[in-house]
Amino acid sequence: MSASALKPARRWPRYVAGAFALLFVVLLGGVFALRAALESGRLTPRIQAEIENATGYRASIGGIGLALGLIPKLELRDVTLSTPGGTAPGLVAPRLAATVSLFSLISDGMEIPHVEADGLKLSLDPALWARPAADKPAREAGAAPAPQRQAGTLPRIGLVSLRDAHIILAGGRDIEIPSLALHNISAARASDLAAEWRSQGITFTLAGQAGPLLGRAPGKLPPLGTLTFKAGAGDLGWLLPGLRLDALDMIAPPEGEAKLSGSFTRAGNAIRLEASLGEIGKLLQGAEAPLPIEARLVAGAASLMLQGRVARPRDLADGQFDLTLDALDAAGLTGFTALPPGLRGSARLEWRDAQNISLPRLQVTSPALVGTAALTLALADRPSLAGRIDVTRLDLDALSGAPAPSTARPAPAAPAPAGDGRVIPDIAVPVAALNALDAELALALRGVTSASLPQVAVQTNLRLRNGALTLAPFALTIPAGRLSGQVTVNAAANPAQFGLRLRSEGAGLDLAALSGALDGLGLRGRGDIAADLRGTGASTRAIAASLNGDMGLALVNARLEQGAALDALGAMLALLSPTSQRLGAVELRCVALAFGAEQGMAESRALFMDSAIGQFNGQAGINLRDESLNGRLNTNLRVFGLGLRAPVNLGGKLAAPRIGALPGAALGQNAAGLLADTLMGRVVTDPLGNLLGGSGRNAEADCAEPLRIARLGADGPAPTPRAAPEAAQEAPRPSVPALPSPVQDVLRGLGGILGGGRR
């Protein structure tokens, strides 16, 4: 064969190579043209429109880039998604990128080696994603669902990764996601998951397998492999000050029970958590079987057991659990909670759904605390608590860790003033928590004791609505007697408002059985107490400084023995008569004390005492803002045979009251009375130190009106009336020569001049 015949046959490789070169030039030119179109922004509106049609949200793209190569990379910059007309985007992505294999396109498939996002911020605030129903994309009526694509036609994604992402929860809390990776996403094989995120300073990790992720029916989760969840060490001070998480681990196999373990520390003590959470793997894949749960918390020798099940775990509904607490030695709980020693408890916890939780049975027993309760908590629009609490033993000293009181009763002492010299302590009254929920509770507290409170019982109905608390009827039983009334607190007001209506019942309070400030007064007998007070403020002093209302104390047929009150009376007598001796016990026919307060200024409405040594009456004022005293008492006494009639001034502070008299007037009055009594034959011959009555006035008539005022208008016992004027019952006196009438007239005149005439 000639050489010329072979030349045409040798030219076809050149044609093929040229065709391929031309095709490459066309493709390369098309790629460059596409890149130019993308980077110039000509295709950006079309891409945004496709995203908006698919999602129903407004899309914004700041720029598009295409990196050329055998595996080109498409990059979107400054992507946002928001509701139409929204002011803030719900999704912000500074950079989204994806690579596509050209060879997979030629082989009738799509392989995406890598999808990545940097700095993505996703807000879960519902307000940023809410849109009118008319704006939501809707399918045509009767349209058939899209046919499921074959596995071979679905894309294969080698890796989806997020770096430095943030998820903003509805409350504003930021969950930082340093890294998240999903490997091998396809319709043929399972994917590997590795995620790390950080919240409240604690790093969490999740690793496991799931899939295949593609090609599944909508709404159906893929099969899961073993999932491992871990939480690193971190501070849980936002949950409980000083609490620290050491570790938390959970392993959830696809078959079998998930196991949870963790450890926490606070104040040098550790608490350990061990729990079995049932077959969570089956639950995640749609199982509807009840989920049994067991958990145990151990701290030293104390433990808390929880055992039960959730009948409908996917809805978190129909749960029932039994709790058992055993803290015979609570030393290991130091730093976590303050529990009385030797505490045992049991409870039944139930809930119908996440909005209705009940505690139908709660019982605790210990040497310091014994009680039962039945409670129901509703979490619908506003949390609401209802039920009853019944405490039969409550030792406040044991609960607070105070040392046991001495068996010997300490000597009565006046209350020590606060460190700044004031009697009313400055104690904050926090009531903001009352705004958190509503409540309807029946409360019964019996056997409440402490070193300064021998035994107290409280029974009331508690009603709390929108921060307004009412305890009514309120019954307080103490060793001295029983009081009833009503307590109100309005925490919704600023400042908070407080109200107290209280009145003693029956025969009144036994003053000898009262402890505290009255214990050292030396008053013996039964008294009626009544109060109707209102105040505002955030502390006890602020409430006192704004106090309005009335309060009173009424005593009949009582006795004044050695104590602070008798010492004050003795000091008053010493001012009036420096030579007077120490008083013994004084019989009190009646005592009426009543004060009305207006904006912290308390003025006496009744200040009266009728006793075996005579009477007191007068006026007094107390400035509750600075605790200053002012007042004036008028005395009409007859002590040790001396007639004492003089005004007595009150001053100073509640912590250090001062008693004063006008010495000239008192001395002139007493001297005149003594001289007149001596010359008129009225010198008493009984032994010095005996107390003689001297008013000669009817006690019942004198006491009636002051007692009514002190009882705030209520009726009550009346003092024993005198059978006859005392002048008719005086013992026979030694005969004294009668003075001529003119001399008697002169002496009466002298007594009148000196201010000591008989009255």
C-alpha positions in Angstrom: 0.0 0.0 0.0 1.3 3.4 -0.9 2.1 6.1 1.6 -0.5 8.4 0.1 -3.3 5.9 0.9 -2.4 5.9 4.6 -2.5 9.6 5.1 -6.3 10.0 5.4 -6.5 7.2 7.9 -3.9 8.8 10.1 -5.8 12.2 10.2 -8.8 11.0 12.4 -6.9 11.2 15.7 -6.2 14.8 14.9 -9.9 15.4 14.3 -10.9 13.8 17.6 -8.3 15.7 19.5 -9.4 18.9 17.9 -13.0 18.1 18.8 -12.1 17.6 22.4 -10.0 20.7 22.4 -13.0 22.7 21.0 -15.3 21.1 23.6 -12.9 22.0 26.3 -12.6 25.6 25.1 -16.4 25.8 24.9 -16.8 24.4 28.4 -14.0 26.5 29.8 -15.5 29.5 28.1 -18.9 28.6 29.6 -17.4 28.3 33.1 -15.6 31.6 32.8 -18.8 33.2 31.5 -20.8 31.6 34.4 -18.2 32.9 36.8 -18.3 36.3 35.4 -22.1 36.3 35.5 -22.1 35.1 39.1 -19.5 37.6 40.3 -21.1 40.5 38.5 -24.4 39.8 40.3 -26.5 39.3 37.2 -27.7 35.9 38.5 -28.1 37.0 42.2 -31.8 38.1 41.9 -32.7 34.8 40.3 -30.9 32.8 43.0 -32.6 34.9 45.7 -36.0 34.3 44.1 -35.4 30.6 44.1 -34.5 30.6 47.8 -37.6 32.7 48.6 -39.9 30.5 46.7 -38.5 27.4 48.4 -38.6 28.8 52.0 -41.2 31.6 52.0 -38.8 34.0 53.6 -37.0 37.0 52.2 -33.5 36.2 51.2 -30.5 38.5 50.8 -27.1 37.6 49.2 -24.2 40.0 49.5 -22.0 38.3 46.8 -21.4 35.1 44.9 -18.1 33.7 43.9 -16.9 30.6 41.9 -13.5 29.1 42.3 -12.5 27.2 39.1 -10.9 23.7 39.1 -11.6 20.1 38.5 -13.8 20.4 41.6 -15.1 24.0 41.5 -16.4 25.7 44.6 -19.4 27.9 44.8 -19.4 30.5 47.6 -22.2 32.7 48.9 -21.3 35.7 51.1 -23.4 37.6 53.6 -26.6 35.5 53.3 -29.6 36.4 55.4 -33.1 35.1 55.8 -36.0 37.1 57.4 -39.7 37.5 57.3 -41.2 39.8 54.7 -41.2 43.2 56.4 -39.1 41.9 59.3 -36.6 44.3 60.9 -34.0 41.7 62.0 -33.0 38.5 60.2 -33.4 35.1 61.8 -30.4 33.7 59.9 -27.1 35.3 59.1 -24.4 33.5 57.3 -21.2 35.4 56.5 -20.0 32.6 54.3 -21.6 29.5 52.7 -19.6 27.3 50.3 -20.0 24.0 48.5 -17.8 22.0 46.1 -19.2 19.9 43.2 -17.4 17.1 41.4 -17.7 17.6 37.6 -16.9 13.9 36.9 -20.0 12.9 39.0 -22.1 15.1 36.8 -20.8 13.3 33.7 -21.6 9.9 35.3 -25.3 10.9 35.9 -24.9 11.6 39.6 -24.0 14.4 41.9 -21.2 14.2 44.4 -20.6 17.2 46.7 -17.4 16.7 48.5 -17.8 19.5 51.0 -20.5 21.9 52.3 -19.2 24.4 54.8 -20.5 27.5 56.7 -18.5 29.9 58.8 -19.8 32.3 61.4 -23.5 31.2 60.9 -25.9 32.8 63.4 -29.4 31.2 63.8 -32.0 32.8 66.1 -34.8 30.6 67.5 -36.9 33.5 68.6 -40.4 32.7 67.2 -41.0 36.4 66.6 -38.3 36.5 63.9 -39.9 33.6 62.0 -43.6 34.3 62.4 -45.3 35.2 59.2 -49.0 35.5 58.1 -50.6 32.3 56.8 -51.2 34.0 53.5 -47.4 34.3 53.0 -46.8 30.6 53.6 -46.2 28.5 50.5 -49.2 26.1 50.0 -49.5 23.1 47.8 -52.3 22.9 45.3 -55.4 21.0 46.6 -55.2 17.4 45.6 -51.6 17.6 44.4 -49.9 14.3 44.8 -46.7 14.2 46.9 -43.5 14.3 44.9 -42.3 10.8 44.0 -39.5 9.5 46.0 -36.2 9.7 44.1 -34.1 6.6 43.6 -31.0 6.2 45.7 -28.8 6.4 42.7 -30.1 9.9 41.7 -29.7 11.4 45.2 -26.6 13.5 45.8 -23.8 12.3 47.9 -22.3 14.7 50.4 -18.9 13.9 51.7 -18.8 16.4 54.6 -21.0 19.1 56.1 -19.1 21.3 58.5 -20.0 24.3 60.6 -17.3 26.5 62.3 -17.8 29.2 64.9 -21.6 29.0 64.6 -24.1 30.5 67.1 -27.6 29.5 68.0 -29.6 32.2 69.9 -32.4 30.7 72.0 -35.7 32.5 72.5 -34.6 33.9 75.9 -31.5 35.4 74.3 -29.1 32.8 75.6 -26.2 32.1 73.1 -25.2 28.5 72.3 -21.7 28.6 70.7 -20.9 25.8 68.3 -17.1 25.8 67.6 -17.4 22.8 65.3 -20.0 20.4 63.8 -19.3 17.7 61.2 -21.4 15.2 59.4 -19.5 12.7 57.3 -20.9 10.6 54.4 -24.4 11.9 53.9 -26.2 9.7 51.3 -29.1 7.3 50.7 -26.9 4.2 50.9 -24.9 4.4 54.1 -25.0 5.7 57.6 -23.4 9.0 58.5 -20.9 9.8 61.2 -21.8 12.7 63.5 -19.4 14.7 65.6 -20.6 17.9 67.2 -19.2 20.3 69.8 -21.0 23.2 71.3 -20.6 25.5 74.3 -23.3 26.9 76.6 -23.0 28.7 79.9 -19.2 28.1 79.9 -19.6 24.3 79.6 -18.4 22.4 76.5 -20.6 19.5 75.2 -19.8 16.9 72.6 -22.0 14.4 70.7 -20.7 11.6 68.6 -22.4 8.6 66.9 -23.9 7.3 63.7 -27.3 7.9 62.0 -28.6 7.1 58.6 -28.9 6.8 55.8 -30.0 10.4 56.1 -31.2 10.9 52.5 -34.1 9.1 50.7 -36.3 8.7 53.8 -40.0 9.5 54.1 -40.6 13.0 55.4 -40.9 13.2 59.2 -39.3 9.8 59.9 -36.1 9.7 61.7 -33.3 7.6 60.3 -31.9 4.5 62.1 -29.5 5.5 64.9 -26.3 3.9 66.0 -24.7 4.2 69.4 -24.8 7.9 70.6 -22.3 9.2 73.1 -22.9 12.5 74.9 -20.4 14.2 77.1 -20.3 17.4 79.1 -17.0 18.8 80.4 -16.3 20.5 83.7 -17.7 23.9 84.2 -19.4 26.3 86.6 -23.1 25.8 87.4 -23.3 28.9 89.6 -26.3 30.2 87.5 -28.2 27.2 88.8 -26.9 27.2 92.4 -24.1 29.6 93.6 -20.9 27.7 94.1 -22.1 24.5 92.2 -19.6 23.0 89.8 -20.0 20.2 87.2 -17.1 17.8 87.2 -18.4 15.5 84.4 -21.5 14.2 82.7 -21.7 11.2 80.3 -24.5 9.4 78.6 -24.3 6.4 76.3 -27.5 5.5 74.3 -27.2 2.3 72.3 -29.8 1.5 69.5 -31.0 -1.5 71.5 -31.0 -1.5 75.3 -31.1 1.0 78.1 -29.3 4.3 78.0 -27.0 5.0 80.9 -26.3 8.5 82.5 -23.6 9.3 85.0 -22.3 12.5 86.5 -20.6 14.2 89.4 -21.0 17.6 91.0 -19.2 19.5 93.8 -20.0 22.4 96.1 -18.2 23.6 99.2 -15.8 20.7 99.0 -18.5 18.0 99.0 -19.3 15.8 96.0 -22.6 14.3 94.8 -22.8 11.4 92.3 -25.6 10.8 89.8 -26.3 7.4 88.3 -29.4 6.8 86.1 -31.0 4.3 83.7 -33.1 6.2 81.1 -34.7 3.2 79.3 -34.4 2.5 75.5 -34.0 6.0 74.2 -32.8 4.7 70.9 -36.1 3.1 70.2 -37.9 6.2 71.4 -36.0 8.4 68.9 -37.1 6.1 66.1 -40.7 6.4 66.9 -41.4 3.7 69.5 -44.5 4.4 71.7 -43.8 2.0 74.5 -43.6 3.4 78.1 -40.2 4.6 79.1 -39.0 3.3 82.6 -36.5 5.5 84.4 -34.5 5.0 87.5 -32.0 7.5 89.1 -30.0 7.7 92.2 -28.2 10.7 93.8 -25.7 9.9 96.4 -23.8 12.4 98.7 -21.9 10.8 101.5 -24.4 8.7 103.5 -27.4 10.5 102.0 -29.3 9.3 99.0 -32.3 10.2 96.8 -33.9 7.5 94.7 -36.3 8.1 91.8 -38.2 5.2 90.1 -41.1 5.2 87.7 -42.0 5.5 84.1 -43.4 7.9 81.5 -46.4 6.2 79.7 -46.2 8.5 76.7 -42.6 9.5 76.4 -42.9 11.2 73.0 -45.4 13.7 74.5 -43.7 13.7 77.9 -47.1 12.8 79.3 -48.6 10.5 81.9 -45.6 10.2 84.1 -45.6 8.6 87.6 -42.6 8.4 89.9 -41.9 7.4 93.5 -39.1 9.4 95.3 -37.4 8.2 98.4 -35.0 10.3 100.5 -32.7 8.9 103.1 -30.5 11.4 104.9 -29.8 9.9 108.3 -26.4 11.5 108.1 -26.7 14.8 106.1 -23.0 15.7 106.4 -22.3 14.9 102.8 -25.0 17.4 101.7 -23.2 20.3 103.2 -23.0 22.9 100.5 -25.9 21.5 98.4 -28.9 21.9 100.7 -29.6 22.3 104.4 -31.5 19.3 105.6 -32.2 18.4 109.2 -30.3 15.4 110.6 -32.1 12.1 110.5 -34.4 13.1 107.7 -36.4 10.5 105.8 -38.9 11.3 103.1 -41.1 9.7 100.4 -43.3 11.2 97.7 -45.3 10.4 94.6 -44.8 12.6 91.6 -47.3 12.5 88.8 -48.1 14.6 85.7 -50.8 14.3 83.1 -48.9 16.5 80.7 -46.1 19.1 80.8 -48.6 21.7 82.0 -50.1 19.8 85.0 -47.8 18.3 87.7 -49.0 17.0 91.0 -47.5 15.7 94.2 -50.4 13.7 95.7 -48.3 12.4 98.5 -45.4 13.9 100.3 -44.2 12.8 103.8 -41.0 13.8 105.7 -40.0 12.7 109.1 -37.0 13.7 111.3 -36.4 14.7 114.9 -36.7 18.4 113.8 -39.4 18.2 111.1 -42.5 16.0 110.6 -45.0 16.9 107.9 -47.2 15.9 105.0 -48.4 17.7 101.9 -50.4 17.2 98.7 -49.8 19.7 96.0 -50.7 20.4 92.4 -48.8 22.7 90.0 -50.4 24.0 86.8 -48.0 25.7 84.3 -50.5 26.9 81.7 -50.7 30.7 81.3 -49.4 31.5 84.8 -48.0 29.0 87.2 -50.5 28.1 89.9 -50.0 26.0 93.1 -52.8 24.4 95.0 -53.1 21.9 97.8 -52.4 21.6 101.5 -49.3 21.5 103.8 -49.5 20.0 107.3 -46.5 20.2 109.6 -46.8 18.6 113.0 -43.3 19.2 114.3 -40.9 22.0 113.4 -37.8 22.7 115.5 -36.5 26.0 114.2 -33.2 25.8 116.2 -32.4 22.3 114.9 -33.2 23.4 111.3 -30.9 26.5 111.6 -28.2 24.6 113.4 -28.5 26.8 116.5 -27.2 25.3 119.8 -29.7 23.7 122.0 -31.0 26.0 124.7 -30.1 25.5 128.4 -32.7 23.8 130.5 -32.6 26.6 133.0 -34.7 29.6 132.0 -32.5 32.7 131.6 -33.2 35.7 133.6 -35.6 38.2 131.9 -33.8 40.9 130.0 -34.9 43.8 128.0 -34.5 43.4 124.2 -31.0 44.5 123.1 -31.1 47.3 120.6 -29.6 46.9 117.1 -26.0 47.8 116.5 -26.9 51.3 115.6 -28.8 51.8 118.9 -32.3 51.3 117.5 -34.8 48.7 118.7 -36.5 48.0 115.4 -34.1 45.9 113.3 -33.4 46.8 109.7 -34.4 43.5 108.1 -35.1 43.2 104.4 -38.5 41.8 103.5 -38.1 40.1 100.1 -41.5 39.6 98.5 -40.7 39.7 94.8 -41.1 35.9 94.6 -44.8 36.3 95.3 -45.1 37.6 91.7 -43.9 34.4 90.2 -47.0 32.3 90.7 -50.6 32.1 92.1 -51.5 29.8 94.9 -54.4 28.4 97.0 -53.0 26.5 100.0 -54.4 25.3 103.3 -51.5 25.6 105.9 -51.4 24.0 109.3 -48.2 24.4 111.3 -48.2 22.7 114.8 -45.5 22.1 117.2 -43.3 25.0 116.0 -40.6 25.5 118.7 -37.3 27.4 119.2 -35.2 28.6 122.2 -37.2 31.9 122.3 -40.5 30.4 121.2 -41.7 27.4 123.4 -44.5 26.3 121.1 -46.4 27.9 118.3 -49.2 26.7 116.0 -50.4 28.5 112.8 -53.5 27.6 110.8 -54.6 29.6 107.8 -55.7 29.5 104.2 -53.2 31.1 101.8 -54.4 32.8 98.7 -52.0 34.4 96.2 -53.2 36.2 93.1 -51.0 38.4 90.8 -48.6 39.1 93.7 -51.3 39.8 96.3 -51.1 37.5 99.2 -53.8 37.0 101.8 -53.7 34.7 104.9 -57.3 34.5 106.1 -58.6 33.4 108.5 -55.2 33.5 110.3 -55.0 31.8 113.7 -51.9 31.9 115.8 -51.8 29.7 119.0 -49.0 30.3 121.5 -48.6 29.2 125.1 -50.0 32.6 126.2 -53.2 32.1 124.3 -54.7 32.4 120.8 -54.9 35.3 118.3 -56.8 35.5 115.1 -57.0 37.9 112.2 -55.7 38.4 108.7 -52.3 39.1 107.0 -52.0 40.7 103.6 -49.1 41.5 101.3 -49.2 43.2 98.0 -45.9 42.5 96.2 -47.2 43.9 92.9 -47.2 47.4 94.4 -44.0 49.5 94.5 -43.1 49.6 97.3 -44.8 46.5 98.6 -47.8 46.9 100.9 -48.4 45.1 104.1 -51.5 44.7 106.4 -52.1 43.0 109.7 -55.4 42.6 111.6 -55.0 40.7 114.8 -57.0 40.2 118.0 -56.6 37.9 121.0 -59.4 35.5 121.7 -61.2 34.1 124.7 -59.9 35.3 128.1 -56.9 37.1 126.4 -53.2 36.3 126.6 -51.4 35.1 129.7 -48.7 37.8 130.0 -46.6 35.5 132.2 -46.3 33.0 129.4 -45.2 35.6 126.8 -41.5 35.5 125.9 -39.3 38.2 124.4 -39.8 41.9 125.2 -42.8 41.4 127.6 -41.0 38.6 129.5 -39.0 41.1 131.5 -41.7 43.7 132.2 -43.0 41.8 135.2 -46.7 42.0 134.1 -48.8 39.1 135.4 -52.4 38.6 134.3 -54.4 38.2 131.1 -54.6 40.9 128.5 -56.5 41.7 125.3 -54.4 42.6 122.3 -55.8 44.2 119.2 -54.1 45.6 116.1 -55.2 46.9 112.7 -52.0 48.1 110.9 -50.9 48.9 107.4 -47.5 49.9 106.0 -45.3 49.9 102.9 -41.6 49.4 102.3 -38.9 46.9 101.5 -37.6 46.5 105.1 -38.9 46.4 108.7 -37.8 49.9 109.4 -39.4 51.3 106.2 -42.6 49.6 107.1 -42.5 51.0 110.6 -41.8 54.5 109.2 -44.9 54.3 107.0 -47.2 52.6 109.6 -50.9 53.5 109.7 -53.6 52.1 111.9 -54.4 51.3 115.5 -53.2 48.9 118.2 -54.0 48.5 121.8 -53.4 46.4 125.0 -56.1 46.1 127.7 -55.4 44.5 131.2 -57.8 44.0 134.1 -57.2 42.6 137.5 -53.5 42.1 136.8 -50.4 42.4 138.9 -47.1 44.2 138.5 -44.1 42.3 139.9 -40.4 42.8 139.9 -39.3 43.7 136.4 -38.7 46.5 134.0 -42.1 48.1 134.4 -41.8 48.2 138.2 -38.3 49.6 138.0 -39.6 52.4 135.7 -42.4 53.1 138.2 -39.9 53.2 141.0 -37.7 55.6 139.1 -40.7 57.8 138.5 -41.6 57.8 142.2 -38.0 58.6 143.0 -38.3 61.7 140.9 -41.5 62.7 142.6 -40.3 61.8 146.1 -36.6 61.2 146.5 -37.1 59.6 149.9 -39.5 57.0 148.8 -38.5 53.4 149.3 -38.5 50.4 146.8 -41.9 49.2 145.8 -43.2 45.7 146.2 -45.8 44.1 144.0 -48.6 46.4 142.8 -52.1 45.2 142.0 -53.4 46.6 138.8 -57.1 47.1 138.5 -56.8 48.0 134.8 -54.2 49.1 132.2 -55.3 50.6 128.9 -52.7 51.4 126.2 -53.8 52.4 122.7 -51.9 54.1 119.9 -53.0 55.3 116.5 -50.4 55.7 113.8 -50.3 57.9 110.7 -47.3 57.7 108.4 -45.1 56.4 111.2 -46.2 58.9 113.8 -47.9 57.0 116.7 -50.0 59.0 119.1 -51.7 57.6 122.2 -55.5 57.2 122.1 -55.6 55.8 125.6 -52.9 55.9 128.3 -54.4 54.9 131.6 -53.6 52.8 134.7 -55.7 52.4 137.8 -53.8 50.5 140.6 -53.6 50.0 144.3 -51.3 53.0 144.5 -53.4 55.3 142.4 -53.8 56.3 138.8 -51.8 57.4 135.8 -53.2 59.0 132.7 -51.7 61.2 129.9 -50.5 61.3 126.4 -47.5 59.9 124.6 -46.1 59.9 121.1 -43.6 57.6 119.3 -41.9 58.7 116.1 -41.4 55.2 114.4 -39.1 56.8 111.8 -36.3 57.6 114.4 -37.8 55.9 117.5 -38.0 59.1 119.5 -40.4 59.4 122.5 -42.3 62.4 123.8 -45.2 62.5 126.3 -46.6 63.6 129.6 -48.1 61.6 132.4 -50.3 62.9 135.2 -50.0 61.0 138.4 -52.5 60.7 141.3 -50.7 58.4 143.7 -50.7 57.6 147.3 -47.6 55.7 148.3 -46.2 55.1 151.8 -48.8 57.5 153.1 -47.7 60.3 150.8 -50.0 61.9 148.2 -48.0 62.3 145.0 -49.6 64.4 142.3 -47.3 65.8 139.6 -46.7 65.7 135.8 -44.0 63.3 134.5 -42.4 63.9 131.2 -41.3 61.2 128.7 -38.5 61.6 126.3 -35.5 59.9 124.7 -35.6 56.9 122.4 -37.2 53.5 122.5 -33.8 52.0 123.3 -33.1 54.5 126.0 -36.2 56.3 127.3 -36.0 59.2 129.7 -38.4 60.0 132.6 -38.4 63.5 134.0 -40.5 65.7 136.3 -40.8 69.3 137.2 -39.0 69.2 140.6 -40.4 72.4 142.0 -44.1 71.5 141.3 -43.7 68.0 142.5 -41.9 69.0 145.7 -44.4 71.8 146.5 -47.3 69.5 145.9 -46.0 66.7 148.0 -44.8 68.9 150.8 -48.1 70.7 151.0 -50.0 67.4 150.9 -47.8 65.9 153.6 -48.1 69.0 155.9 -51.8 69.1 155.4 -52.2 65.4 156.1 -50.1 65.7 159.2 -51.9 68.7 160.7 -55.3 67.3 159.7 -54.6 64.0 161.4 -54.2 62.0 158.2 -50.7 60.6 158.8 -50.8 56.8 158.0 -49.6 54.6 160.8 -49.3 51.3 158.8 -45.7 49.9 158.6 -43.5 51.5 156.1 -43.5 49.7 152.8 -47.1 48.7 152.7 -49.0 50.2 149.8 -52.2 52.1 150.5 -54.9 52.9 148.1 -55.8 56.5 147.9 -57.8 57.6 145.0 -61.2 56.7 146.5 -62.6 56.5 143.0 -64.6 53.7 141.4 -62.3 51.6 139.3 -64.9 50.2 137.0 -66.2 53.6 136.0 -62.7 55.0 135.4 -61.5 52.0 133.4 -64.5 51.4 131.1 -63.8 54.0 128.4 -60.0 53.5 128.2 -60.4 49.7 128.0 -62.9 50.1 125.2 -60.5 52.3 123.2 -57.6 49.8 123.9 -59.7 47.0 122.6 -60.4 49.0 119.4 -64.1 49.2 120.2 -64.7 45.6 121.3 -66.2 44.4 124.6 -64.2 42.6 127.2 -63.9 41.8 130.9 -64.3 44.6 133.4 -62.2 45.1 136.6 -63.5 44.1 139.9 -65.5 47.1 141.3 -64.8 48.5 144.7 -67.5 47.8 147.2 -67.5 51.3 148.7 -65.4 54.4 148.7 -62.0 53.7 150.3 -62.4 56.5 152.8 -65.2 54.5 154.5 -62.9 51.4 154.7 -59.8 52.9 156.2 -58.5 51.4 159.4 -59.1 53.4 162.6 -56.5 55.9 163.1 -55.0 57.1 166.5 -56.9 60.0 167.9 -55.3 63.3 167.2 -56.5 66.4 168.9 -58.8 68.4 166.7 -57.6 71.7 165.7 -59.7 74.8 165.9 -61.7 75.5 162.8 -59.8 78.8 162.0 -56.5 76.9 162.1 -57.8 74.2 159.8 -58.9 76.9 157.4 -55.4 78.5 157.4 -53.8 75.1 156.8 -56.1 74.3 153.9 -55.2 77.7 152.4 -51.5 77.0 152.9 -52.0 73.7 151.2 -53.8 75.3 148.3 -51.0 77.9 147.9 -48.4 75.2 147.7 -50.4 73.2 145.3 -51.2 70.3 147.6 -54.8 70.9 148.5 -57.0 67.8 148.8 -58.8 66.8 145.7 
